[in-house]
């Protein structure tokens, strides 16, 4: 896998431009190959017409009132001030989403790391367990899985019954403002397989000698975990943290389905993207929805930046292979 | 500290793993059985196994809604997912080849830009994109779902294929070029065939993600005729009456079948793809 990291400039002789090789001087290497743009055209078109262009337009729209039928009306920072000072449902969606991110991401990463450590052995049937744990990561994002989840957590459903068997009588999870969000968090955690597989790959990279040497020196399992596994795994933890957080901010399907399409009991499942969808595509307040999208972008950028900044403090890179 | 004999520890390990398997797979097993239970048993009896097998849910659910059968929804979903796979494989491998092998100005900057778009929330481009497709009269067609893929907007896959292509020895395509192959033929006959594993991974994930996609399809499709499977299932979102449970779970189970089949067929490759590239499920 190390070959995947080959540096850009070729070590071998420079790739010849166009057809045939006429011994071009090495100095002309920086010139563009005409074919490059043929290959890049679809991507460039997409980048301009579907990414950069729309981004500029949505930034503009975020300062307007726009309903798609009449032309946009400039309102300055009106959308943003309305959002943070007058729109209770917006603030509710921010709260719900933040709780979801702050609870589900650490929980999911903890579970996936623990299970990955459990699977990091040479025992038989390992592949089977790994596959079984990974399956929900593929299925869990679907409407079908969310419908199942809703039924499992309904009043009188299996979860109620099983918990009651252990003496814990819970209300109908999906209809209770507090439990409802918890059921969505659990649906997220259920999909721990993808980060688990990435953790497992990371764990396999940690040289066994490190653990052996520490064990000989008398370090117990917990200390080895704390002082060897965690630091050696920190780049992978970092990667998973960033990716999972970005995903969690944008969660939509489970909230839509479990909240019955309208944000759940007392708006307890009103996720950010759900409210954005409602504002944009049911009320056709496209300007306001664009403003919401930009706030989301800025928040994700800030969170990512913070994680990257603090990474210096807790992410350990082996000097030998300075990655990233 | 007592040291258990190896076999006992191994046994304990298997027990623990199997308990987790049971918890993790319970919802899926539950669904499979719920889809063949009599509706009044689905929530009221905890036992997984039904007292008798009933397939009414499947026949009733298959009738669909508003005169459009669920078969149609499946057909639409397969069409969208199939075209998305073709579009993604083609466009992303073209862009990836340029980034991995060709020289052009601003290559570094453009590559960095592409990586940044990986983190971009889809919502910042959503509304203008919607307006564009609306003006072009393409809302309520499959074009808005497929065209972005034809233009390689899914940077994840471009990145995945770039990384893979960089691992292919350069000598191979250089040899082809020395033998007089054009850049295009080198791409088509040398690099592309060698990139097959990355293309297969791209196809599988594109299929599954498109199959599961709900948000985009809900935004762009509003005729029942055009509905895909997730939109068909959406009709059940408001149902809380038990009479509809049979149909709801039968169709949910069917909706998951293609993913389960894909998973069983490509399980190894999928898991490997995740661990080497950090792809999410």
Interface residues (C-beta under 8 A of the other chain):
Chain A: X1 X3 X4 X5 X6 X8 X10 X12 X13 X15 X16 X17 X18 X19 X20 X21 X29 X30 X31 X32 X33 X35 X36 X37 X38 X39 X40 X41 X42 X43 X45 X46 X47 X49 X50 X51 X53 X54 X55 X57 X58 X61 X68 X115 X118 X119 X121 X123 X125 X127 X129 X130 X131 X132 X133 X134 X135 X136 X137 X138 X139 X140 X141 X142 X143 X144 X145 X147 X148 X149 X151 X152 X154 X156 X157 X158 X161 X162 X190 X191 X193 X194 X197 X198 X200 X201 X239 X243 X246 X247 X249 X250 X252 X253 X256 X257 X260 X261 X273 X276 X277 X280 X281 X286 X289 X290 X292 X293 X294 X296 X297 X300 X301 X304
Chain B: X10 X13 X14 X16 X17 X20 X21 X24 X25 X27 X28 X30 X31 X34 X42 X43 X44 X46 X91 X94 X95 X97 X98 X101 X102 X103 X104 X105 X108 X110 X113 X114 X117 X119 X120 X121 X122 X123 X124 X125 X126 X127 X128 X129 X130 X131 X132 X134 X148 X150 X151 X152 X153 X158 X163 X164 X166 X167 X170 X171 X173 X174 X177 X178 X180 X181 X182 X183 X184 X187 X208 X209 X211 X212 X214 X215 X218 X219 X229 X230 X233 X234 X236 X237 X238 X240 X245 X248 X249 X251 X252 X253 X255 X256 X259 X260 X262 X263 X267 X268 X270 X271 X274 X275 X276 X278 X279 X280 X281
